[in-house]
Amino acid sequence: MTASRTTRLFRRQPIARFWTMALLLMVAAAFSARAAGEKAGGPLVDLDASALVRGPLDSWPNSGAAGGAFAPLDKPPIVAEIAGRRAVSFEAGGGLKSSFVVPDDLIKGKPFTLAVWAYLAEPHPREVIASWASRPNGTAEFAYGAGNDGAFFGWDRNIRYESLPAPAGWHHIAWSFEGAEMRLYVDGLADAVVTGKLSIKAGGSILLGAGWDGVGKKPTFNFKGALARVQIWPRALSHREIRNSAGWKGAFAPTPGDGATASAESLKLSWQPGAEGVAAYALRIADSEAGVTDRADAQRVDSAEFQPKDLKPGRAVYWRIDQLDAAGKVIEKGSTWRFTTDTGPASEPMPRHRVAGVDTATPELHWTPGRYAIAQTVYFGTDPEAVLKGSATKADLGAKAGAMALSAKLKPGTTYYWRVEQDNGPIPAARGEVWAFRTRDTPIPDDVTFFVSSDCHYGLGNNPALNRKVIDQMNWLPGTSMPDKAGGGIVRTPRGVVLDGDLLDKGFEPKTAPAAWAEFVQDYGLTGADGRLGYPMYEGFGNHDGMTGKSFSRAGIKERNPKRLGLTAISSNGFHYSWDWDQVHLVQLNLFPGKDSADCIVGPANHHPEDSLGFLKEDLAKNVADKGKIVIVFCHFCYSGGMADWWTEPAKDRFRDAVKGYRTILIHGHSHGAYFYEWKGLRAISDGAAARPDSQTGDFMVVHITKDELQIAQRKLDGWGITLKEPLPAADRTSADKKSLDPK
């Protein structure tokens, strides 16, 4: 076609010419927008339901840099008005699939951010909002649910919601991964974080409203809610950028937090800017909400912090931050925040709050008086309501008193409550928190309770915080009901706590291990009176704790052993030890019962057992012999199962021969699992893990040994798990004596 003919054709068909030119302009604009988005770091996927036509959805066009569209997997989802927003509803179970393969920017371990506006139905363990890469390996499923992986499921890394978003409402949820850390944000607030790498596989599509079962070739974990907006960036957005994507540009993250209580002395206000181009701030602060309205005077602040003066204790304080540009013009007005200045209450109670195992001969209560006190009243008793209301037994004391003598000996196995109320003179009184402690149970001969776990992995992510949750659970568990399937009754005061290795995640790393070890010691202590844990400590080292001569854990254990309570024997090299609790003889063999590195399969140069088997033989011959005691052997490595191939079969046989004739029970860590099994005729227990970063929890075993019976229950942060109850072993269990492999 010649140029003149083309011109004549356009002249004869002006409507066709108009739409052809419009189409060309739209295509050019699309390519230009995509290129601009890629250049500016814009989203690869940007879906907005506000322009969709109500009814069954045939296609959801993607205005992000990846282009294409999302079409139904099977039954089309419905576009509808839901609680004030136009959205795509997946209530009927239909998911959407991208017309393009997941971009390379979103696979392997590359940074990304996914943000959605989602209307949530009632939570199940997991409903997948969006996903790419199918099961079983290299998966990336972003979800809503109450399960341990209810927020994100990946083969190597899971996240649960710390604060599960409430159903029947709209929420902004964002997942941001920067290569070593996944952060979860809910409604503009940081909710959870998990450290570690991802390995998301290539070749899949992006799905909305479902995950994908690559084996069964079908959708799975369908989402029952609705989506109004979906955005995916090939980078990790900052907290501010995530808030901006949701439309929030006000200052955020106030300190003190909204609704918090803070000291009036040396208090500093701080916040985070929530918009771009912020040059300064207009601060309003007052003792009433009316004092921070637009009509109230504001003062200019050039940085995101401010030191207020003349704050009075026991008062409510309101404040607001408006963000200003370089010309002093308001960019974005702020929300009103509120905190309360404290009244200097008493602190540092001794006995410590929510700790069991307190000596009945404790002569005094101790505390640190509050800074404003002119007089104090102590309330004490076994009725928490009476202590709270001030009708319990009381003692009137002076302003500086930090102790009160107890008039009578404490009763065993009893929970006591107390608080210190302060008269602060001209400022409001400090009523004081109600504190609680429990005394030790009356000892019963040949009745032994202890707690055991392993795999603390201090130095890994937020594992220390998870360990502290487990410690707090241990401290306050005595006196509660033991599961009926584990013998019933109550959890009695434990004689101590045993940890079976992997105390540190990298116990050999000179830059990080010293601080990690110090934090471990601070939390678990040694005697029950020098750490967060309220009971004596008996720990051993594992493979993560490091090799001979380069392990801070090994060196620390060796240094602590001579100071450990009630030991019967310590090995000549200082690593292994044993002790006795009534009819039970306990032996800590650390890594595994072996002679040297030749007994180890995985990394033998790094996993020397320090002749633990030699110590065991000598110890049993000297301290058990024919006394008929129950022998409990603790170590890190497993005896059977998927994690048992770290040490050789000949070494295992030599160990089995060493305990022949003894009434032996085996307890180990390493697998991070909680389960029971039999190995070569011996009862074996895998003790769980004190920190489970994949589910943000931890667990331990409660072991109760009577004259005749072994009773065990797994304790999780949210309740009881598996249980075991069986007769104690005879002189040596044989194949004919075998019990169930996994009794409940």
Disulfide bonds with the S-S distance in Angstrom:
none
